Amino acid sequence: MATSKRNTLAGSKKGTSKSARYFQNNPEAREKKNDYNKKYHSTDERKKYRAGLNKANKDAGTYGKMTSMNKDRSHTKSGKLVLEDKSKNRARNGHGKDGKRLK
């Protein structure tokens, strides 16, 4: 049987970031945050925003295919959406290798 690509740490409380450790130790705070997120992401404004991003992906022919292409839709400073390597897009804000910012 092929090995699963599922994240084996999902739900195992192994997060090491400051916020992950905080929410592991404060379940009432996690519940409060989840309630807030549920309300925020169910607003008409957020639904419209997500629908716009989905439409852009469908128009570009990348809807549901970006993972296999190793591409992401990236927001430029001018507000345009462009295709970009997943690693560059996600590393830009210091979340990449060694936490260094890309220039």
C-alpha positions as CSV (number, residue, x, y, z in Angstrom):
1,M,0.0,0.0,0.0
2,A,1.3,3.5,-0.9
3,T,2.2,5.8,2.0
4,S,-0.2,8.5,2.8
5,K,0.7,12.1,2.1
6,R,-1.5,13.3,5.0
7,N,0.2,15.4,7.6
8,T,0.9,13.0,10.3
9,L,1.2,15.8,12.9
10,A,-2.2,17.1,12.2
11,G,-4.2,17.3,15.4
12,S,-1.4,15.9,17.5
13,K,-0.6,19.1,19.4
14,K,2.9,19.1,18.2
15,G,3.0,22.8,17.0
16,T,6.1,24.7,18.2
17,S,5.1,28.3,17.3
18,K,4.4,30.6,20.2
19,S,0.7,30.8,19.3
20,A,0.4,27.0,18.9
21,R,1.8,26.4,22.3
22,Y,-0.5,29.1,23.8
23,F,-3.7,27.5,22.3
24,Q,-2.6,24.0,23.4
25,N,-2.4,25.3,27.0
26,N,-5.5,27.4,26.9
27,P,-8.4,25.5,25.3
28,E,-10.9,28.2,26.3
29,A,-8.9,30.8,24.3
30,R,-8.8,28.4,21.3
31,E,-12.5,28.0,21.5
32,K,-13.0,31.8,21.6
33,K,-10.7,32.3,18.6
34,N,-12.5,29.5,16.6
35,D,-15.8,31.2,17.4
36,Y,-14.5,34.5,16.1
37,N,-13.0,33.0,13.0
38,K,-16.3,31.2,12.2
39,K,-18.2,34.5,12.4
40,Y,-15.5,36.5,10.5
41,H,-15.2,34.0,7.6
42,S,-18.9,33.6,7.2
43,T,-19.5,37.3,6.5
44,D,-20.7,38.3,3.1
45,E,-17.5,40.3,2.5
46,R,-15.2,37.3,3.1
47,K,-17.5,35.0,1.0
48,K,-17.3,37.5,-1.9
49,Y,-13.5,37.7,-1.5
50,R,-13.1,33.9,-1.6
51,A,-15.5,33.7,-4.6
52,G,-13.4,36.3,-6.4
53,L,-10.2,34.3,-5.8
54,N,-11.9,31.1,-7.0
55,K,-13.1,32.8,-10.1
56,A,-9.6,34.1,-10.9
57,N,-8.2,30.5,-10.5
58,K,-11.0,29.1,-12.7
59,D,-10.4,31.8,-15.4
60,A,-6.6,31.1,-15.3
61,G,-7.3,27.3,-15.7
62,T,-5.5,26.6,-12.4
63,Y,-8.5,25.9,-10.1
64,G,-7.7,22.7,-8.2
65,K,-4.6,22.1,-10.2
66,M,-2.1,24.4,-8.6
67,T,-0.8,21.8,-6.1
68,S,0.3,19.5,-8.9
69,M,1.9,22.5,-10.8
70,N,3.7,23.7,-7.7
71,K,2.2,27.1,-8.3
72,D,0.2,29.5,-6.2
73,R,-1.7,32.7,-7.0
74,S,0.3,35.5,-5.5
75,H,-1.0,39.0,-4.7
76,T,1.2,41.8,-6.1
77,K,1.6,45.2,-4.5
78,S,-0.7,46.6,-7.2
79,G,-3.4,44.1,-6.3
80,K,-3.1,41.8,-9.3
81,L,-3.0,38.0,-9.0
82,V,-0.1,36.3,-10.7
83,L,1.1,32.7,-10.8
84,E,4.2,32.1,-8.7
85,D,6.2,29.2,-7.4
86,K,4.6,28.0,-4.1
87,S,7.9,28.1,-2.3
88,K,8.6,31.7,-3.2
89,N,5.1,32.9,-2.5
90,R,4.9,31.3,0.9
91,A,8.4,32.1,2.0
92,R,8.2,35.8,1.3
93,N,7.0,36.8,4.8
94,G,9.8,34.9,6.6
95,H,8.2,31.5,6.6
96,G,10.8,29.9,4.2
97,K,14.1,28.2,4.8
98,D,15.8,29.5,8.0
99,G,13.0,32.1,8.4
100,K,14.9,34.5,6.1
101,R,13.0,37.0,4.0
102,L,13.3,36.7,0.2
103,K,14.2,39.9,-1.6
